[in-house]
Amino acid sequence: MTDIPPCRHRLTPNEEGCCWLESRRRDPEGMSILIFRSPGGRRPLRCTPAMASVCPWRSWDVAQPAELVPCPHCRRRHRQGSVSQQLCAAWSSAKGALRTMRETRPEGERYYPEGTRQLPYPDDTSDLVRRLVWNRMKSAVLRRDRYRCQECGAEFGKRRRKIFDPSLRRGRGGYRWESLEVHHIIPRSKGGSDHPGNLMTLCPSCHLAHTARQASERAESRREDERFLRALEEAGQAGEPFFDPAIRTSALTTVKMRWQLTLAPCGEKQPLYSEFLGWTHDWRHGRR
């Protein structure tokens, strides 16, 4: 075993490994960007003894030795409370979701066309374990869809293929690689999950078309919110705090639900009031 200072940002704190320290920035997929990552930004860098000795983000807590316990999922043993133990349990749950979709959905459509917000693992799963499960889930979804675009039917045969691009080499043309991509039917920004029922395989062209359509829908939603708030302002029903340029969706949703509750007939107030209380409870507990 390499003599390396312990750090909780590695999967095994007392051994040399990849650093999974996350920043507050998000990538286009909605995942946190790693502090130490490869030039492409996809893979974490390996934490060596020289790097750990000068790293300003290293955790200085001495890792306590934990007992090895048998795992009911992989039939091996893990350290009690370790990331590997959590990953094994979360991935086992995700594989159960894949198995359920395979048994209940027809071949070639083993996902929900409208998507889902259901999580394939427990709610208390850590962000690091979710990232590791997502890396495995992408490969599983590609195999499930047999490396075929679910929109146009283009068959790759494997994760990527080589195509001829006439725009390369100053118009003389050349070959380049293009890879299949896993698409979230309900985006993460709208509460979509990494459940296999919310994932489908797309080629780069189809994925770009879906991304552009979702971007236009978000822009139209923002314009609609601005018109709604403007109408409230003209009617004198909203105060100044709701018209801050940095207004959040949570505050805007609260205004909308209060406005609907005010205008609703007497017989419809109770369902709206119950919905408003439930939404406020979820918002205060970080679920919205």
N, C-alpha and C positions, 0 to 999 in steps of 0.2 A: 504494500500500500504506500502511495506517495505521501511524504510528509507535507501537508498543506494546511494552512489555517482553516478552521471550520467556518462555514457560511451557510445560512439557511436558504440562500437563493439557488443552491444546487440541489439536485434531486437527492443526492447522498451528501449530507453536510460535511462529513469527514473525508471524503474522497474527491479526487479530481474529476470534473465533469462540466457540462454546459451550464452557463449562467442564464437563469430565467427571470432576471430582474426586469420588471415592466415600467414603462413611463406612463404619463398621463395622456400622451398623444394616441390617436386611433388611426388605423390603416383603413383603406376603402372597404374592407370586409367587416369593420366594426371592432376588430380585436386591438388590444393595447400593443403598442410598438415596443419592442425590447430595447433596453439601453445598449447592450452589447450584442450586435447582430452582424450577419454577413453582409457583403456589399449589396446583395439583392434585397436584403431586409427580411428574408424568409426564415433563416436558420440562426439559432443562437451561437455565440462564440464559446469556445472551450475555455474554462477558467483554469489557468495553470498556477503553480506555486508563485512564480514571479508576478503574475497579474494579481493574485489574491493578496500578496504582501503590500501592494501599493493602492489597491482599490479603495476609494473613499466610501463606497456604498456597502462594503462588506459588513455583515452582521458579526458583532464581537461576542455574541452569546456562545458559550461553550455548549456544544450539543451533548445532551444527556444520553447515555446508552439506553436503548429501548429493547424490550424483550422481543424475540422472534416468535411470531404466532402463526399458526397454519391458516392458509387462505382457502375459503370454501369455493372460490371461483376458478383459480388456476392450479389448485392442489399443491402450491408451493408455500414458502414461508416469507413473511414480510415483517419489518420492524413495526411495532405497534404505533399507529398514528402517523406513519411515514407517507410521503407523497406516492410512493409505489403502491402502497396498500389502498389509498384512496383512488388512484388511477385504475387499479384492477377492479375495484367495485363499480366505479363509474362506467368503465368500458364494458363490463359484463351487463350492466343495465342497458347500455346503448346497443349491444348486440341483441339483447332481447327485443328491443324496438325494431331492429332490422329483421329479425326472425318473424315478428308479428306482421310487418308490412309484406314480407315475402309470402306468408300464408294467407293473407286476407285480400291482397291486391293482385290484379291480373298481370301477366308478363308484359313488360314494356310500359307499365304505368304503376309502378310500385311507389307512388308518392301521392299526396293529396293535391289535386289541381288548384284548390284554393289555399293550400298551405296549412300550417298549424303553429301554434305558440306553445305547445306542450314540450316540456324538456325531456330528453332521453335519459336523464340522470337525476338524482335528488336535488332539491332546491339549494341545499347548503353546500354544494360542490364548489370548491375554490376556483378562482380564475385560472390558476396555473393548470389544474387538472382539466378544466374545460378546454383550454388551449390544446393540451395533449390529446384529449379525446377528439377534438375537431380535426387534428392532423390525421388521425386514424380513420375518422368518419369519411373524409374526402376520398381516400383510397377505396373504402368499402362501397361508397356510392358509385364510383366509377366502375367497379367490378359488377355491382348490381345492375347497372344500366348497360353492361357489356360494351363499354367504351364507345357508346353511340349517342349522338346528340338527340335529345328528346324533342327538339323543336323541328329541325329540318331533316333528321334521320341520317346525317353524315356519319359514316362508320370510320373510326380511327384504328381499331384493332388493338390499340394500346394507348397509353396516356398521351402521347404526342405523335406527330407525324411530320414528315418533310414535304413542303409544298413549293411550287415555283412561283416567285413573285416578280412580275415584269418591271416593277418600279425600282428594283435594286440595281446597284452598279451603274448608276446614271442612265437608267433606261434600257440597259442591255439585259436586265433580268438576272435572277439568281435564285438559289434555294434558301429557304429559312424554315425554322421549326415553329409549329403552332401546337399548343397544348389544350386539352379539354379542361373545362372549368366547371366547378360545382356552384350552382346558383341557389340562393335563398329565395323561395317563392314569396314569403313575407320577409322583408328586409329586417335585419337586426335592429335598425333604427325605429321600427314600428313594433317591436316585441317579438319578431320571429326568432325561432330557436334553431339549434343544430339537429333537431329530430329528423330522421331519414324521410319522414312524410313531408318535410318542408324543404327538401333538397332534391335537385334534379341536375342532370349532366347536360351541359350546353357547349357548343363550339364557340370560339371567340366572337364570331360575327353575331350569332344569336344572343350571346351574353351581352354584347355591347348594345344591341337593340333593346333588350330588357332593362339594362341599366339606364339608358337614355329615357325610356318611357317612365321609369320610376322617378327619375330626376325631374321630368316635366310635371308629374303628379305632385311631387313635393312642392315645386314652385307654384303650381295652381292652388294647392292647399294654403300656402303662405299668403297668396293674394286674397283668397277667400277670407282668411282670418283678419287680414287688414281691412277688408271691406266691412266685415262684421263689427270690428271694433270702431271703425269710423262711424258706422250707423249708430252704435251705442253712444258715441261721443256727441253726435249731432242731436240725439234724443235726450241728452243730459242724464244718461243712466250709468255712466262709468266715470270713475275718478282718474286722477292723473297717474297713479302708480301703474295702471294697466296699459299705459301708452308709452312706456319706456322702450326705446329702440331695442334694448336687449331683453324684451319680454320672453318668458319661457312658455312652452306648450302647456305645462301643468297649470300655470296661472290662467292662461287663456281658456283651458277646458273648464276651470272653476267658474269663470265669468259666464261661459255659455250655458252651463248647467243651472246656474243661479237664474239666468235670464229665462230659460225654458220653464223653470219652476215658478217664476213670477207670472208668466203668461198662460200657464196651463189651466184648464178648467178645474173646478173643485174635485170632480171625480177622478182626475188623472194626476193630482198632486202627490198622492201617497206613493205610487210606484216611482215617480221621478225623485221624490225625496229619499226613498230607500236607496236608489241608485247613486244619488249624490253622496249620501253618507258612506256607502261602500267605496266609492271612488276616493273620497277624502281619506278614509282609513288606509287604503292601499298607497296613496301618495305619501302620507306621513311615515309609512313604514318602508319607503323606498321601493315599492313594487310598480310605480308608474314613472 
